[in-house]
Each structure stands twice: as structure tokens, then as C-alpha cells.
Amino acid sequence: MKAEEAVKAAVQQAGVEAEIEHVKDIAQIAKAGILMTPGVAIDGKVVAKGKVPEVAELVSAIMTAQEGE
């Protein structure tokens, strides 16, 4: 499963509305501190890099981000 597909599945499972942005610009990716792709950031915080994260891992990160709002 690709990272973007995992993110979409996690957003659906978490039951939240989210804007998903697939960044392809290497400069932007490096600026975020991601040196190995794929990478996933939630609200600007990198939660995975260098691997496709598990959906359950992403759901947990989404819920944690929601609690911090």
C-alpha cells in the first residue's frame, strides 16, 4: 500500500476531515526533514519517513494531533 493510500484510509477510519497534500518537490521534502521517502506529516509534524506507515499508526497520529488542537 502506498503512503498516500494509507493516509486516505487512516483519515477515513479516524472519521475526520483532512486536506491531503502529495508533495513531490524535493526541496520542500528536505525542508521538512525527510531525507528518505516516502514521508508523512500531520499538521507539519513528521510522523513517518523512509517507509509506508501502517494505517493503524496513522490513525493514532491523527487522533493525537486532534487532541492537541
Backbone as JSON Lines, residues from 0, in Angstrom:
{"i":0,"aa":"M","n":[0.86,-1.18,0.0],"ca":[0.0,0.0,0.0],"c":[0.89,1.23,0.0]}
{"i":1,"aa":"K","n":[0.61,2.16,-0.87],"ca":[1.39,3.39,-0.94],"c":[1.03,4.31,0.2]}
{"i":2,"aa":"A","n":[1.95,5.22,0.51],"ca":[1.76,6.13,1.64],"c":[0.48,6.95,1.49]}
{"i":3,"aa":"E","n":[0.22,7.49,0.31],"ca":[-0.97,8.32,0.14],"c":[-2.24,7.51,0.35]}
{"i":4,"aa":"E","n":[-2.26,6.28,-0.13],"ca":[-3.42,5.41,0.07],"c":[-3.61,5.11,1.56]}
{"i":5,"aa":"A","n":[-2.5,4.89,2.26],"ca":[-2.56,4.62,3.71],"c":[-3.11,5.83,4.45]}
{"i":6,"aa":"V","n":[-2.68,7.01,4.05],"ca":[-3.16,8.24,4.69],"c":[-4.67,8.4,4.46]}
{"i":7,"aa":"K","n":[-5.12,8.18,3.24],"ca":[-6.54,8.31,2.94],"c":[-7.36,7.31,3.76]}
{"i":8,"aa":"A","n":[-6.87,6.09,3.87],"ca":[-7.57,5.07,4.66],"c":[-7.61,5.46,6.14]}
{"i":9,"aa":"A","n":[-6.5,6.0,6.64],"ca":[-6.44,6.4,8.05],"c":[-7.37,7.56,8.35]}
{"i":10,"aa":"V","n":[-7.45,8.51,7.45],"ca":[-8.36,9.65,7.63],"c":[-9.8,9.16,7.67]}
{"i":11,"aa":"Q","n":[-10.12,8.24,6.79],"ca":[-11.48,7.69,6.76],"c":[-11.77,6.94,8.06]}
{"i":12,"aa":"Q","n":[-10.83,6.1,8.5],"ca":[-11.04,5.34,9.73],"c":[-11.14,6.24,10.95]}
{"i":13,"aa":"A","n":[-10.38,7.34,10.96],"ca":[-10.4,8.26,12.09],"c":[-11.67,9.1,12.09]}
{"i":14,"aa":"G","n":[-12.35,9.17,10.96],"ca":[-13.59,9.93,10.88],"c":[-13.39,11.43,10.96]}
{"i":15,"aa":"V","n":[-12.29,11.91,10.39],"ca":[-12.0,13.33,10.41],"c":[-11.96,13.88,8.99]}
{"i":16,"aa":"E","n":[-12.09,15.19,8.89],"ca":[-11.92,15.84,7.61],"c":[-10.46,16.28,7.54]}
{"i":17,"aa":"A","n":[-9.85,16.08,6.39],"ca":[-8.44,16.45,6.25],"c":[-8.13,16.84,4.82]}
{"i":18,"aa":"E","n":[-7.19,17.73,4.68],"ca":[-6.66,18.08,3.37],"c":[-5.38,17.27,3.21]}
{"i":19,"aa":"I","n":[-5.34,16.45,2.2],"ca":[-4.18,15.6,1.95],"c":[-3.41,16.21,0.79]}
{"i":20,"aa":"E","n":[-2.15,16.5,1.03],"ca":[-1.31,17.12,0.01],"c":[-0.15,16.18,-0.31]}
{"i":21,"aa":"H","n":[-0.01,15.8,-1.56],"ca":[1.08,14.94,-2.01],"c":[2.19,15.86,-2.52]}
{"i":22,"aa":"V","n":[3.24,16.02,-1.73],"ca":[4.34,16.91,-2.08],"c":[5.39,16.13,-2.85]}
{"i":23,"aa":"K","n":[5.76,16.64,-4.01],"ca":[6.75,15.98,-4.85],"c":[8.02,16.79,-5.0]}
{"i":24,"aa":"D","n":[8.01,18.03,-4.54],"ca":[9.16,18.92,-4.65],"c":[10.23,18.51,-3.64]}
{"i":25,"aa":"I","n":[11.37,18.11,-4.15],"ca":[12.46,17.61,-3.29],"c":[12.89,18.65,-2.26]}
{"i":26,"aa":"A","n":[12.92,19.92,-2.64],"ca":[13.33,20.97,-1.7],"c":[12.36,21.06,-0.52]}
{"i":27,"aa":"Q","n":[11.07,20.98,-0.8],"ca":[10.07,21.02,0.27],"c":[10.18,19.79,1.17]}
{"i":28,"aa":"I","n":[10.41,18.65,0.56],"ca":[10.54,17.41,1.32],"c":[11.75,17.49,2.25]}
{"i":29,"aa":"A","n":[12.88,17.93,1.73],"ca":[14.09,18.06,2.54],"c":[13.92,19.1,3.64]}
{"i":30,"aa":"K","n":[13.24,20.19,3.33],"ca":[13.0,21.24,4.32],"c":[12.21,20.71,5.52]}
{"i":31,"aa":"A","n":[11.35,19.72,5.26],"ca":[10.55,19.11,6.33],"c":[11.38,18.12,7.15]}
{"i":32,"aa":"G","n":[12.62,17.87,6.71],"ca":[13.47,16.94,7.45],"c":[13.34,15.51,6.99]}
{"i":33,"aa":"I","n":[12.71,15.31,5.86],"ca":[12.54,13.97,5.32],"c":[13.64,13.74,4.3]}
{"i":34,"aa":"L","n":[14.57,12.85,4.62],"ca":[15.68,12.57,3.73],"c":[15.46,11.29,2.94]}
{"i":35,"aa":"M","n":[14.55,10.45,3.4],"ca":[14.18,9.24,2.68],"c":[12.67,9.22,2.51]}
{"i":36,"aa":"T","n":[12.22,9.01,1.29],"ca":[10.79,8.96,1.04],"c":[10.32,7.52,1.06]}
{"i":37,"aa":"P","n":[9.05,7.27,1.29],"ca":[8.0,8.27,1.49],"c":[8.04,8.85,2.89]}
{"i":38,"aa":"G","n":[7.41,9.97,3.03],"ca":[7.29,10.61,4.34],"c":[5.86,11.09,4.53]}
{"i":39,"aa":"V","n":[5.44,11.12,5.78],"ca":[4.09,11.59,6.11],"c":[4.19,12.58,7.26]}
{"i":40,"aa":"A","n":[3.56,13.72,7.07],"ca":[3.5,14.74,8.13],"c":[2.03,15.04,8.4]}
{"i":41,"aa":"I","n":[1.73,15.27,9.67],"ca":[0.38,15.66,10.08],"c":[0.51,16.99,10.8]}
{"i":42,"aa":"D","n":[-0.19,17.99,10.29],"ca":[-0.11,19.35,10.83],"c":[1.34,19.82,10.95]}
{"i":43,"aa":"G","n":[2.16,19.49,9.94],"ca":[3.55,19.94,9.91],"c":[4.52,19.09,10.7]}
{"i":44,"aa":"K","n":[4.04,18.11,11.43],"ca":[4.9,17.24,12.23],"c":[5.11,15.92,11.49]}
{"i":45,"aa":"V","n":[6.36,15.58,11.22],"ca":[6.67,14.34,10.52],"c":[6.37,13.16,11.44]}
{"i":46,"aa":"V","n":[5.54,12.24,10.95],"ca":[5.16,11.07,11.75],"c":[5.71,9.77,11.16]}
{"i":47,"aa":"A","n":[6.21,9.83,9.93],"ca":[6.81,8.65,9.3],"c":[7.73,9.11,8.18]}
{"i":48,"aa":"K","n":[8.85,8.44,8.05],"ca":[9.73,8.73,6.92],"c":[10.53,7.48,6.58]}
{"i":49,"aa":"G","n":[10.76,7.33,5.28],"ca":[11.54,6.2,4.8],"c":[10.79,4.9,4.7]}
{"i":50,"aa":"K","n":[9.47,4.93,4.95],"ca":[8.65,3.71,4.86],"c":[7.19,4.1,4.71]}
{"i":51,"aa":"V","n":[6.42,3.17,4.21],"ca":[4.97,3.37,4.16],"c":[4.44,2.98,5.53]}
{"i":52,"aa":"P","n":[3.86,3.93,6.26],"ca":[3.36,3.61,7.61],"c":[2.11,2.76,7.57]}
{"i":53,"aa":"E","n":[1.9,2.01,8.63],"ca":[0.68,1.22,8.77],"c":[-0.5,2.16,9.02]}
{"i":54,"aa":"V","n":[-1.66,1.78,8.53],"ca":[-2.86,2.61,8.69],"c":[-3.14,2.86,10.18]}
{"i":55,"aa":"A","n":[-3.02,1.83,11.01],"ca":[-3.28,1.99,12.45],"c":[-2.34,3.01,13.08]}
{"i":56,"aa":"E","n":[-1.1,3.02,12.64],"ca":[-0.12,4.0,13.12],"c":[-0.55,5.42,12.76]}
{"i":57,"aa":"L","n":[-1.05,5.57,11.54],"ca":[-1.51,6.89,11.09],"c":[-2.78,7.33,11.82]}
{"i":58,"aa":"V","n":[-3.7,6.41,12.05],"ca":[-4.92,6.74,12.8],"c":[-4.55,7.27,14.17]}
{"i":59,"aa":"S","n":[-3.61,6.59,14.82],"ca":[-3.16,7.03,16.14],"c":[-2.54,8.42,16.08]}
{"i":60,"aa":"A","n":[-1.73,8.68,15.07],"ca":[-1.11,10.01,14.92],"c":[-2.16,11.07,14.65]}
{"i":61,"aa":"I","n":[-3.16,10.74,13.86],"ca":[-4.24,11.69,13.57],"c":[-5.0,12.02,14.84]}
{"i":62,"aa":"M","n":[-5.34,11.01,15.61],"ca":[-6.1,11.23,16.85],"c":[-5.27,12.05,17.84]}
{"i":63,"aa":"T","n":[-3.97,11.79,17.93],"ca":[-3.1,12.57,18.8],"c":[-3.06,14.03,18.37]}
{"i":64,"aa":"A","n":[-3.0,14.26,17.06],"ca":[-2.99,15.64,16.54],"c":[-4.31,16.33,16.85]}
{"i":65,"aa":"Q","n":[-5.42,15.6,16.76],"ca":[-6.74,16.17,17.05],"c":[-6.85,16.57,18.53]}
{"i":66,"aa":"E","n":[-6.25,15.77,19.4],"ca":[-6.3,16.07,20.84],"c":[-5.51,17.33,21.15]}
{"i":67,"aa":"G","n":[-4.47,17.6,20.37],"ca":[-3.62,18.76,20.6],"c":[-4.21,20.07,20.11]}
{"i":68,"aa":"E","n":[-5.32,20.02,19.4],"ca":[-5.93,21.25,18.89],"c":[-6.75,21.97,19.92]}
